[in-house]
């Protein structure tokens, strides 16, 4: 049976999303406004340099198959990311010293007026996820700040794992 990977938006605990080095004018809450609520220029931007540390908690345990980044079509989009799983209270120094669950250079493709990058996780590692922390270390053109206009987690809640139920078997099978 093939697994169903869906947008985990409804499982993100949006009220507890945290971001270190976020600009007060462009906070992390801008990433999770939901369809129809976004307007042009609604982005998360770093404040004093290109680094961002975004921690996204989930309402229940999830499996994460991929992370989709959306960014303005300019040099402020992230280029390098370290992904940490179930690590509470990380700081920048922690992220520089700790071994991430995954690390990647993002590859961007045009998507309308923006650009998208998809990071396929090492799915076996990204089971039983309570939270994900994304440490963005740099952007594509050494711009003074880094910006994101969207962040989407694809996967499934742990509670939706299909289990065979013999009582559901059709007669004659």
N, C-alpha and C positions, 0 to 999 in steps of 0.2 A: 504494500500500500504506500503510495507516494505521500510525503508529508505536505501539509498546506502551510506556506509561509505567507503571513499577512502583515499589514502595517500594525505595529504594536502601540499606536498613538493612544488608544483608550486605556492601556495598561501603564502609561507613563504617569508617575506621581508629579504632575506639573507644578504643584504648589511647593514642592521640595527640591526642584531642580536648582543646582547651585553652580556658580561660575566665578572662578577667581580671575582677576584682572579684566572684568567686564566693564565697559564704559557705562556710567550711570544713564546716559541718554540712549544706549542700545543694549539693554539687558538680555540675559538668557531666556527670559519668558517670551521674547519675540520669536523664538524658534518653535514654540508649541502653541500657537494661537488657534490652530484648527482651520479647516477649509472655510473659505469665505470671510475670514477675519483678517487676513493679511492685506496690507497695502504696500505700495511701492516704497522702498526704503526701510521696511520693517526688518531689521537685521540685528544680530548680535555682533558687536565689535569689541575688540580688545581696547584697553584704555591707554597704557603707557608704553607698550611694546607689542610685538607680534604674538606673544604667548597667551594661550587660553587654557584653562583647566575646567572642563565642564563635567559635572557629576549629575547623572540622570538616574534617579531611583524609579523602580517599578512598583506598582500596587500589589503584585504577586510575582512569584518566580516565573521566569520566562526562558525560552531558548532563543538565542539570537543567531540568525543565519547571515544577515548582512546589515551594514550601516550605510545609509545613503546621505551624503552631504550635499547641500545646495548652497551656492554662493553667488554673489554679484559677479558679473562678467568683467572682472578687472584683476589687478595684481594683488588684491587683498585676500584672495581665497587661500585656505590652508594648503600646505604642501606635505608636511610630515606630521604623522599622528602616532601616539602611543596609546594603546587601549588597555585599561585596567578593569578587572571584574571584581565586584563584591569587596572593594577596598574603601572603607569609610575614612573620612577626614584626611584625604591626601592633600599634600601641599606641593608646591613646585619642586622643592628640594627632594621630597620623597619620590616624585616621578622621574627625576634625573638619576636617582640611585637604584630604584627598584626595577625588577625585570617585569615588563608588561606581558599580558596574555597574548598580545599581538602588536606588531609595529609595522608601519607601512608608509610608503610615499604614495600620495593620492594622484590618480590620473583623471584629469577633468575632460568632460565632453560638453559641447553646447547643448542647452535645453531652453530654447526660447531666448528670453532676455537674460537668462542666468546660465550657470554651468552646474553640472552634477558630477559627483564622484561616488562610486560604490565600492565599499570595502567588504569583501566576502570574508566572514570570520572563519576561523578554524572551528567549525561547528561543534566538533567533539568537545572542545574546551569551553564553549559558551552555552552550557547547560546549567540549570539551577541559578540563573542570574537574578540577583536582587537589585544590583545597580551596575552601571557602566560609567567609568571616568575616562574622558578623552583629553589627553594632554597634547595640545597642538603647539608644536615648537617653532614653526616658521610658516611663512606664506610664499606664494609662487614668485613674487618679484621683489622680495625684501622691502615691501611697503612698511610704513611705520606702524600700521595696525593690521589685524586680521579680522575678517568679517565672514559670517555665515548667515544665510537667509532661511535655512531649513535643515532639519536633522530628522531622519526617519529610521526607525529600527524595524527590520523585517524578521519575522520568526513566528513563534507561537507560544501561548501561555502553557506552562507545565500541566495545568489541569485539562488541557485539550488533547493530551496524548491518547490516541486511539488504542483501545484494548479490546481484543476479541471477546465477544459475549456469545456463548453457545446458545443462549435462549433466543437470540435474534436470527439463528440459522433458519433458512427457508426449508420447508418440507421437501424431501427428495434430494437434498444436497449432502 
